[in-house]
Amino acid sequence: MKCENCGEEAVIKLTQVENNKMTILHLCEQCAAAKGLETQEQPAASFPLQEFLAQMGGSGSSAKPEAPIEEKCDFCGLTFRGFRSAGRLGCPHCYVSFEGHLRGLLGRIHNSTQHVGKVYLPPDPTASQRERRLEGLRSQLRRAVDSEDFERAAALRDEIRALEVSSAS
Protein backbone atom coordinates (compact mmCIF):
# COMPACT_ATOMS: atom_id res chain seq x y z
CA MET A 1 0.00 0.00 0.00
CA LYS A 2 1.30 3.48 -0.84
CA CYS A 3 1.28 6.53 1.43
CA GLU A 4 -1.58 8.81 0.43
CA ASN A 5 0.55 11.94 1.01
CA CYS A 6 3.95 11.19 -0.55
CA GLY A 7 3.60 7.84 -2.36
CA GLU A 8 6.17 5.92 -0.27
CA GLU A 9 5.46 2.58 1.42
CA ALA A 10 2.61 3.05 3.95
CA VAL A 11 3.16 1.44 7.35
CA ILE A 12 0.35 3.04 9.36
CA LYS A 13 -3.38 2.87 8.83
CA LEU A 14 -5.08 5.87 10.46
CA THR A 15 -8.83 5.74 10.95
CA GLN A 16 -10.53 9.02 11.82
CA VAL A 17 -14.18 9.63 12.63
CA GLU A 18 -15.41 13.21 12.34
CA ASN A 19 -19.06 14.26 12.22
CA ASN A 20 -20.12 10.62 11.88
CA LYS A 21 -17.93 10.21 8.76
CA MET A 22 -15.11 7.69 8.83
CA THR A 23 -11.95 8.29 6.79
CA ILE A 24 -9.04 5.89 6.47
CA LEU A 25 -5.56 7.15 5.64
CA HIS A 26 -2.56 5.00 4.80
CA LEU A 27 0.62 6.85 5.79
CA CYS A 28 4.36 6.33 5.85
CA GLU A 29 6.31 6.97 9.06
CA GLN A 30 7.34 10.51 8.07
CA CYS A 31 3.83 11.63 7.12
CA ALA A 32 2.37 10.03 10.27
CA ALA A 33 4.96 11.87 12.39
CA ALA A 34 4.03 15.11 10.62
CA LYS A 35 0.40 14.53 11.67
CA GLY A 36 1.54 14.10 15.27
CA LEU A 37 1.32 10.31 15.47
CA GLU A 38 4.02 8.39 17.31
CA THR A 39 5.58 5.84 15.04
CA GLN A 40 7.94 4.22 17.54
CA GLU A 41 6.66 0.95 18.97
CA GLN A 42 5.87 1.32 22.62
CA PRO A 43 7.10 -1.48 24.90
CA ALA A 44 4.21 -3.73 25.77
CA ALA A 45 2.87 -2.80 29.17
CA SER A 46 2.02 -5.79 31.28
CA PHE A 47 -1.31 -4.72 32.73
CA PRO A 48 -2.36 -1.14 33.48
CA LEU A 49 -3.84 -2.39 36.75
CA GLN A 50 -0.48 -3.83 37.80
CA GLU A 51 1.26 -0.53 37.21
CA PHE A 52 -1.50 1.36 39.00
CA LEU A 53 -1.37 -0.95 42.01
CA ALA A 54 2.40 -0.71 42.11
CA GLN A 55 2.17 3.08 42.16
CA MET A 56 -0.63 3.09 44.72
CA GLY A 57 0.98 0.53 46.98
CA GLY A 58 4.35 2.27 47.02
CA SER A 59 3.33 5.58 48.56
CA GLY A 60 0.93 7.00 51.11
CA SER A 61 -0.17 5.66 54.43
CA SER A 62 -1.80 2.33 55.03
CA ALA A 63 -3.56 0.80 58.00
CA LYS A 64 -0.42 -1.20 58.87
CA PRO A 65 2.69 0.96 59.16
CA GLU A 66 5.44 -0.38 56.89
CA ALA A 67 4.56 -4.06 57.16
CA PRO A 68 7.00 -6.39 55.44
CA ILE A 69 6.22 -6.87 51.76
CA GLU A 70 6.91 -10.61 52.02
CA GLU A 71 3.67 -11.28 53.89
CA LYS A 72 2.08 -14.49 52.68
CA CYS A 73 -1.48 -15.81 52.49
CA ASP A 74 -1.68 -18.86 54.74
CA PHE A 75 -4.19 -20.57 52.46
CA CYS A 76 -2.83 -20.16 48.90
CA GLY A 77 0.73 -19.00 49.59
CA LEU A 78 0.52 -15.79 47.53
CA THR A 79 2.88 -13.09 48.74
CA PHE A 80 1.95 -9.43 48.82
CA ARG A 81 4.72 -8.80 46.30
CA GLY A 82 3.07 -11.42 44.05
CA PHE A 83 -0.26 -9.63 44.42
CA ARG A 84 1.32 -6.31 43.48
CA SER A 85 2.98 -7.76 40.39
CA ALA A 86 -0.09 -9.75 39.22
CA GLY A 87 -2.77 -7.28 40.29
CA ARG A 88 -4.95 -10.17 41.48
CA LEU A 89 -5.47 -11.94 44.76
CA GLY A 90 -5.09 -15.70 44.86
CA CYS A 91 -8.09 -16.67 46.97
CA PRO A 92 -10.76 -15.23 49.30
CA HIS A 93 -8.42 -15.72 52.28
CA CYS A 94 -5.98 -13.18 50.77
CA TYR A 95 -8.39 -10.40 51.79
CA VAL A 96 -7.80 -11.31 55.43
CA SER A 97 -4.06 -11.91 55.04
CA PHE A 98 -3.41 -8.57 53.31
CA GLU A 99 -6.20 -6.61 55.00
CA GLY A 100 -4.00 -3.76 56.17
CA HIS A 101 -2.48 -3.18 52.75
CA LEU A 102 -5.79 -3.62 50.93
CA ARG A 103 -7.65 -1.28 53.28
CA GLY A 104 -5.16 1.49 52.54
CA LEU A 105 -5.11 0.71 48.83
CA LEU A 106 -8.90 0.63 48.53
CA GLY A 107 -9.16 3.82 50.57
CA ARG A 108 -6.88 5.60 48.09
CA ILE A 109 -8.54 4.13 45.00
CA HIS A 110 -12.20 4.53 46.02
CA ASN A 111 -11.87 7.26 48.67
CA SER A 112 -13.61 4.88 51.05
CA THR A 113 -13.39 1.40 52.48
CA GLN A 114 -17.13 1.16 53.11
CA HIS A 115 -19.49 -0.18 50.41
CA VAL A 116 -22.19 2.37 49.58
CA GLY A 117 -23.58 0.94 46.32
CA LYS A 118 -26.49 -1.34 45.60
CA VAL A 119 -26.87 -4.59 47.48
CA TYR A 120 -28.17 -7.79 45.92
CA LEU A 121 -31.35 -8.96 47.58
CA PRO A 122 -32.40 -12.50 46.70
CA PRO A 123 -36.03 -13.16 45.86
CA ASP A 124 -38.42 -13.79 48.73
CA PRO A 125 -37.45 -17.26 49.98
CA THR A 126 -40.98 -17.95 51.15
CA ALA A 127 -42.25 -17.53 47.58
CA SER A 128 -39.95 -20.23 46.22
CA GLN A 129 -40.82 -22.54 49.13
CA ARG A 130 -44.51 -21.94 48.45
CA GLU A 131 -44.03 -22.83 44.76
CA ARG A 132 -42.23 -26.05 45.66
CA ARG A 133 -45.02 -26.93 48.08
CA LEU A 134 -47.65 -26.27 45.38
CA GLU A 135 -45.80 -28.47 42.87
CA GLY A 136 -45.66 -31.29 45.41
CA LEU A 137 -49.36 -30.96 46.19
CA ARG A 138 -50.28 -30.93 42.48
CA SER A 139 -48.24 -34.08 41.95
CA GLN A 140 -50.00 -35.76 44.88
CA LEU A 141 -53.36 -34.61 43.47
CA ARG A 142 -52.61 -36.24 40.10
CA ARG A 143 -51.67 -39.50 41.81
CA ALA A 144 -54.80 -39.39 43.98
CA VAL A 145 -57.01 -38.88 40.90
CA ASP A 146 -55.20 -41.64 38.99
CA SER A 147 -55.74 -44.05 41.88
CA GLU A 148 -59.37 -42.84 42.21
CA ASP A 149 -58.88 -41.68 45.82
CA PHE A 150 -61.36 -38.83 45.42
CA GLU A 151 -61.61 -37.92 49.11
CA ARG A 152 -57.84 -37.39 49.25
CA ALA A 153 -57.98 -35.53 45.89
CA ALA A 154 -60.65 -33.15 47.23
CA ALA A 155 -58.57 -32.40 50.34
CA LEU A 156 -55.48 -31.77 48.22
CA ARG A 157 -57.49 -29.54 45.85
CA ASP A 158 -58.69 -27.43 48.79
CA GLU A 159 -55.15 -27.14 50.17
CA ILE A 160 -53.83 -26.06 46.75
CA ARG A 161 -56.55 -23.40 46.43
CA ALA A 162 -55.77 -22.07 49.91
CA LEU A 163 -52.07 -21.78 49.08
CA GLU A 164 -52.80 -20.09 45.73
CA VAL A 165 -55.11 -17.56 47.39
CA SER A 166 -52.53 -16.74 50.07
CA SER A 167 -49.78 -16.27 47.48
CA ALA A 168 -51.97 -13.96 45.36
CA SER A 169 -52.55 -11.56 48.27
Phi, psi and omega per residue, in radians:
M1 nan 2.474 -3.107
K2 -1.723 2.599 3.070
C3 -1.150 2.352 -3.093
E4 -1.346 -0.207 3.110
N5 -1.658 -0.868 -2.999
C6 -2.034 -0.230 3.104
G7 1.598 -0.045 3.093
E8 -1.316 -3.127 -3.135
E9 -1.156 2.145 3.131
A10 -1.430 2.335 3.125
V11 -2.120 -0.129 -3.102
I12 -2.229 2.364 3.054
K13 -1.912 2.006 -3.101
L14 -1.855 2.123 3.101
T15 -1.907 2.137 3.129
Q16 -2.095 2.475 3.063
V17 -2.150 2.036 3.112
E18 -2.320 2.271 3.138
N19 0.891 0.775 3.128
N20 1.079 0.375 3.055
K21 -2.055 2.235 -3.123
M22 -1.735 2.291 3.055
T23 -2.184 2.463 3.140
I24 -2.056 2.201 3.108
L25 -2.049 2.392 3.026
H26 -1.847 2.138 -3.016
L27 -2.261 2.670 2.986
C28 -1.482 3.047 -3.095
E29 -1.085 -0.716 -3.098
Q30 -1.166 -0.769 -3.132
C31 -1.201 -0.614 3.095
A32 -1.151 -0.714 3.107
A33 -1.132 -0.629 3.115
A34 -1.143 -0.522 3.101
K35 -1.466 -0.008 3.095
G36 1.612 0.220 3.124
L37 -1.570 2.440 3.069
E38 -1.417 2.244 -3.113
T39 -1.806 -0.175 3.114
Q40 -1.336 2.395 3.084
E41 -1.214 2.287 3.101
Q42 -1.451 2.481 3.079
P43 -1.105 2.440 -3.089
A44 -1.136 2.098 3.092
A45 -1.351 2.481 -3.104
S46 -1.091 -1.349 3.063
F47 -2.483 2.313 3.101
P48 -1.005 -0.589 -3.136
L49 -1.136 -0.676 3.124
Q50 -1.066 -0.817 -3.136
E51 -1.109 -0.724 -3.135
F52 -1.095 -0.801 3.140
L53 -1.123 -0.651 3.117
A54 -1.121 -0.700 3.114
Q55 -1.200 -0.743 -3.095
M56 -1.220 -0.677 -3.090
G57 -1.321 -0.308 -3.057
G58 -1.482 -0.342 -3.077
S59 -2.315 2.930 3.090
G60 1.525 3.112 -3.115
S61 -1.734 2.624 3.076
S62 -2.222 3.022 -3.099
A63 -1.146 -0.603 3.088
K64 -1.757 2.142 3.138
P65 -1.261 2.068 3.034
E66 0.727 0.970 3.081
A67 -1.276 2.644 -3.115
P68 -1.101 2.453 -3.072
I69 -1.327 -0.182 -3.138
E70 -1.567 0.342 3.065
E71 -1.028 2.645 -3.016
K72 -2.347 2.461 3.032
C73 -1.286 2.233 -3.121
D74 -1.173 -0.433 -3.045
F75 -1.507 -0.922 -3.054
C76 -1.830 -0.213 3.093
G77 1.491 0.055 3.125
L78 -1.179 2.354 3.078
T79 -1.603 2.814 3.115
F80 -1.128 -0.612 3.084
R81 -1.087 -0.694 3.088
G82 -1.109 -0.675 3.090
F83 -1.110 -0.769 -3.119
R84 -1.132 -0.625 -3.129
S85 -1.351 -0.617 -3.114
A86 -1.523 -0.515 -3.087
G87 1.381 0.172 -3.122
R88 -2.408 2.528 3.052
L89 -1.457 2.737 -3.065
G90 -1.504 -0.529 -3.085
C91 -2.806 3.004 3.119
P92 -1.095 -0.442 -3.127
H93 -1.254 -0.348 3.121
C94 -1.073 -0.539 3.130
Y95 -1.068 -0.643 3.126
V96 -1.333 -0.754 -3.098
S97 -1.098 -0.683 -3.080
F98 -1.892 0.439 -3.022
E99 -0.929 -0.799 -3.110
G100 -1.059 -0.786 3.133
H101 -1.183 -0.763 -3.095
L102 -1.174 -0.657 3.140
R103 -1.059 -0.794 3.105
G104 -1.148 -0.745 -3.135
L105 -1.102 -0.846 3.141
L106 -1.138 -0.622 3.084
G107 -1.076 -0.679 3.126
R108 -1.309 -0.650 -3.106
I109 -1.270 -0.836 -3.011
H110 -1.807 -0.020 -3.069
N111 1.065 0.360 3.109
S112 -2.958 2.726 3.012
T113 -2.035 0.171 -3.130
Q114 -1.912 2.280 3.115
H115 -1.274 2.262 -3.141
V116 -2.217 0.172 -3.109
G117 -1.537 -2.829 -3.132
K118 -1.282 2.662 -3.136
V119 -2.092 2.338 3.107
Y120 -1.246 2.210 3.060
L121 -2.023 2.075 -3.129
P122 -1.179 2.790 3.116
P123 -1.066 2.791 -3.111
D124 -0.985 2.020 -3.082
P125 -1.112 -0.488 -3.135
T126 -1.192 -0.519 3.131
A127 -1.165 -0.757 -3.138
S128 -1.204 -0.622 3.089
Q129 -1.140 -0.688 3.139
R130 -1.117 -0.717 3.129
E131 -1.118 -0.727 3.099
R132 -1.092 -0.728 3.128
R133 -1.095 -0.740 3.126
L134 -1.110 -0.742 3.110
E135 -1.050 -0.746 3.119
G136 -1.107 -0.749 3.126
L137 -1.145 -0.697 3.124
R138 -1.120 -0.676 3.102
S139 -1.123 -0.762 3.100
Q140 -1.106 -0.657 3.124
L141 -1.102 -0.760 3.115
R142 -1.052 -0.760 3.133
R143 -1.151 -0.666 3.137
A144 -1.144 -0.701 3.118
V145 -1.187 -0.743 3.134
D146 -1.070 -0.626 -3.138
S147 -1.579 0.099 3.093
E148 1.046 0.628 3.043
D149 -1.673 1.381 -2.972
F150 -1.261 -0.492 3.085
E151 -1.146 -0.789 3.108
R152 -1.135 -0.699 3.131
A153 -1.085 -0.705 3.132
A154 -1.151 -0.711 3.130
A155 -1.145 -0.735 3.110
L156 -1.138 -0.710 3.102
R157 -1.029 -0.772 3.139
D158 -1.140 -0.662 3.128
E159 -1.180 -0.683 3.106
I160 -1.118 -0.796 3.135
R161 -1.060 -0.720 3.139
A162 -1.105 -0.734 3.121
L163 -1.166 -0.696 3.140
E164 -1.156 -0.666 3.108
V165 -1.161 -0.720 -3.136
S166 -1.215 -0.536 3.128
S167 -1.366 -0.438 3.132
A168 -1.307 -0.478 -3.106
S169 -1.678 nan nan
